[in-house]
Amino acid sequence: MQDNPLRRWLSNLTGKHGRQPVLVKALSKRDHRRVLRHFLALDSNDRLLRFGSMLRDEQVIAYVNKIDFSKDIVFGVVNRMFQLAGVGHLAFISREAHPDSINYTDKEKVAEFGVSVAASARGQGVGTRLFERAAMHCRNSDVDTLYMQCLSSNRTMMHIAKKAGMEIKREYGEADAHLHLPPPSPSSVLAEALEEQVAKIDYAVKRNTRAALKWLSPKK
Ligand SMILES: CC(C)(COP(=O)(O)OP(=O)(O)OC[C@H]1O[C@@H](n2cnc3c(N)ncnc32)[C@H](O)[C@@H]1OP(=O)(O)O)[C@@H](O)C(=O)NCCC(=O)NCCS
């Protein structure tokens, strides 16, 4: 069957398998505190899975402080409480950083992706949608190779990678997965633009609702 990003996005919006639609928005510097709170809430095992080592709080803070929101692309899914249910971090880097990429691409840049979902929001498609949005963004930026590194024991992430058709190389307990992406199409560009617009509205509604609830709640 022909790939149709727009149809795929619409089917997510209507709520796949009776799930709530998951809207992915590009985050900005204004979300810095929310991103930090999301990472600090990950327990040590999740930090190991996400960062490859059990980062202490101060290392997590340093990692978030180093994110350049104007260069890297940070995607987020906000829950009803206006907290981040999931965060995906996409970075475009020189292909020399992945020497084997010479076999897969002749573009100068490749992408690297890392993702985490709050423990309370797992199993609802948030991780999958963040991954799909990152892949769509790469495609629309004319970057055709997306890398993801994780532990081979990370069965959930391995499942998401395989489902997306990633090629996976396992070595010493680590898995290096990469996905080859097709060039952008009018449908992929439109799907991403629509998703961002709808996610922006959803984000604004949740932010305003939270602000109103705060304002209405009795002051101590
Ligand atoms: C990995 C992670 C991002 C997944 O997020 P999520 O929102 O729960 O993922 P989704 O709900 O989109 O998808 C989970 C899929 O894995 C499947 N799954 C869950 N546990 C599994 C397991 N033990 N083995 C195989 N598959 C599993 C689910 O059935 C689901 O598949 P489906 O969509 O085909 O039904 C989340 O668990 C997480 O943040 N983990 C800690 C950090 C991490 O591992 N990051 C990845 C490193 S880059």
Ligand as a Chemical Component Dictionary entry (heavy atoms), coordinates in Angstrom:
data_LIG
# 
_chem_comp.id                   LIG 
_chem_comp.type                 NON-POLYMER 
_chem_comp.pdbx_formal_charge   0 
_chem_comp.three_letter_code    LIG 
# 
loop_
_chem_comp_atom.comp_id 
_chem_comp_atom.atom_id 
_chem_comp_atom.alt_atom_id 
_chem_comp_atom.type_symbol 
_chem_comp_atom.charge 
_chem_comp_atom.model_Cartn_x 
_chem_comp_atom.model_Cartn_y 
_chem_comp_atom.model_Cartn_z 
_chem_comp_atom.pdbx_ordinal 
LIG C1  C1  C 0 10.078 3.475  25.505 1  
LIG C2  C2  C 0 8.971  4.486  25.824 2  
LIG C3  C3  C 0 9.379  5.833  25.225 3  
LIG C4  C4  C 0 7.676  3.993  25.160 4  
LIG O1  O1  O 0 6.666  4.953  25.348 5  
LIG P1  P1  P 0 5.093  4.562  25.286 6  
LIG O2  O2  O 0 4.344  5.825  25.161 7  
LIG O3  O3  O 0 4.748  3.686  26.427 8  
LIG O4  O4  O 0 5.035  3.727  23.934 9  
LIG P2  P2  P 0 3.738  3.419  23.064 10 
LIG O5  O5  O 0 2.533  3.395  23.931 11 
LIG O6  O6  O 0 3.710  4.340  21.904 12 
LIG O7  O7  O 0 4.080  1.996  22.460 13 
LIG C5  C5  C 0 4.464  0.954  23.248 14 
LIG C6  C6  C 0 4.455  -0.281 22.343 15 
LIG O8  O8  O 0 5.358  -1.222 22.907 16 
LIG C7  C7  C 0 4.649  -2.406 23.225 17 
LIG N1  N1  N 0 5.270  -2.929 24.423 18 
LIG C8  C8  C 0 5.116  -2.516 25.700 19 
LIG N2  N2  N 0 5.874  -3.265 26.529 20 
LIG C9  C9  C 0 6.533  -4.158 25.726 21 
LIG C10 C10 C 0 7.469  -5.211 25.984 22 
LIG N3  N3  N 0 7.892  -5.489 27.210 23 
LIG N4  N4  N 0 7.937  -5.918 24.925 24 
LIG C11 C11 C 0 7.526  -5.661 23.654 25 
LIG N5  N5  N 0 6.638  -4.671 23.365 26 
LIG C12 C12 C 0 6.156  -3.937 24.385 27 
LIG C13 C13 C 0 3.204  -1.977 23.402 28 
LIG O9  O9  O 0 2.334  -3.062 23.201 29 
LIG C14 C14 C 0 3.070  -0.933 22.317 30 
LIG O10 O10 O 0 2.944  -1.556 21.068 31 
LIG P3  P3  P 0 1.711  -1.268 20.043 32 
LIG O11 O11 O 0 1.627  0.226  19.839 33 
LIG O12 O12 O 0 2.107  -1.995 18.796 34 
LIG O13 O13 O 0 0.501  -1.804 20.712 35 
LIG C15 C15 C 0 8.715  4.613  27.361 36 
LIG O14 O14 O 0 8.488  3.322  27.870 37 
LIG C16 C16 C 0 9.871  5.270  28.122 38 
LIG O15 O15 O 0 9.912  6.475  28.263 39 
LIG N6  N6  N 0 10.827 4.471  28.634 40 
LIG C17 C17 C 0 11.968 5.010  29.387 41 
LIG C18 C18 C 0 12.935 5.777  28.480 42 
LIG C19 C19 C 0 13.299 5.001  27.232 43 
LIG O16 O16 O 0 13.384 3.777  27.225 44 
LIG N7  N7  N 0 13.588 5.733  26.137 45 
LIG C20 C20 C 0 13.978 5.143  24.878 46 
LIG C21 C21 C 0 15.426 5.313  24.646 47 
LIG S1  S1  S 0 15.734 6.355  23.272 48 
# 
loop_
_chem_comp_bond.comp_id 
_chem_comp_bond.atom_id_1 
_chem_comp_bond.atom_id_2 
_chem_comp_bond.value_order 
_chem_comp_bond.pdbx_ordinal 
LIG C1  C2  SING 1  
LIG C2  C3  SING 2  
LIG C2  C4  SING 3  
LIG C2  C15 SING 4  
LIG C4  O1  SING 5  
LIG O1  P1  SING 6  
LIG P1  O2  DOUB 7  
LIG P1  O3  SING 8  
LIG P1  O4  SING 9  
LIG O4  P2  SING 10 
LIG P2  O5  DOUB 11 
LIG P2  O6  SING 12 
LIG P2  O7  SING 13 
LIG O7  C5  SING 14 
LIG C5  C6  SING 15 
LIG C6  O8  SING 16 
LIG C6  C14 SING 17 
LIG O8  C7  SING 18 
LIG C7  N1  SING 19 
LIG C7  C13 SING 20 
LIG N1  C8  SING 21 
LIG N1  C12 SING 22 
LIG C8  N2  DOUB 23 
LIG N2  C9  SING 24 
LIG C9  C10 SING 25 
LIG C9  C12 DOUB 26 
LIG C10 N3  SING 27 
LIG C10 N4  DOUB 28 
LIG N4  C11 SING 29 
LIG C11 N5  DOUB 30 
LIG N5  C12 SING 31 
LIG C13 O9  SING 32 
LIG C13 C14 SING 33 
LIG C14 O10 SING 34 
LIG O10 P3  SING 35 
LIG P3  O11 DOUB 36 
LIG P3  O12 SING 37 
LIG P3  O13 SING 38 
LIG C15 O14 SING 39 
LIG C15 C16 SING 40 
LIG C16 O15 DOUB 41 
LIG C16 N6  SING 42 
LIG N6  C17 SING 43 
LIG C17 C18 SING 44 
LIG C18 C19 SING 45 
LIG C19 O16 DOUB 46 
LIG C19 N7  SING 47 
LIG N7  C20 SING 48 
LIG C20 C21 SING 49 
LIG C21 S1  SING 50 
# 
